[in-house]
Amino acid sequence: MSDNGTQAEVAVTRVTDARPEHYAISYGGERGGLTAYVDAGQQRIFFHTEIDDRFGGHGLGTALIRAALDDTRAAGLRIVPICPFVKAFVEKHHDFDDLVDPVTPQAVAAVEAVAG
């Protein structure tokens, strides 16, 4: 909620022209955070999520991860939750159970190749 009691606009966009690729969330027109990923084969490996402290308590992390995972499902890809935030989300929200793959050394290597 914004200070005047109205709901601020939340938007999630997939950013593919940056490295690493990520989903970004904005709140009231301001960038609120991101979740970074790397695609490897049929897997989208999520390895880092951050939400700006200014937007704590607005549910941006949950909205961001849900949108990113919904988009991953729509793309026909599987989810590898290396990021602790994404891991906690999928453990709590079982509607993604059919898409979650375990973290493997190959997934970690794919992230290290992109994120260093």
C-alpha positions, 0 to 999 in steps of 0.5 A: 500500500502506498502512503495514501492507502491506494494500491501501488502498481506492481509490474514484473518484467523479464530482462533478457538483454542484461547479464545475468538475465533476470526478472525485475519487479517495480513498485509504483514505478520504482525498481523494487528488486530482481531474481536472476537466472540462467537457462541450461537445456530445459532448466531455468536455474534461479540463483539470486533474488533481492528486494530493496529494503525500502519495499519490505512488507509489500509482498514484492518477493512473493509476487516476483517469484510467482510471476517468474515461475509462472513464466518459466512454466509457460516457457515449458522449462523446469525450475532449479531453485539454487536461490534460498528465496526461490527454494523456500517459495517452492517448498511452501507453494506446492503448485510448482512441485511438478516443475522442480528439479534438484540442484546438481553440480551441473546446475551450479557450474552453469551458474558459475559460468554466468555469474562467476 
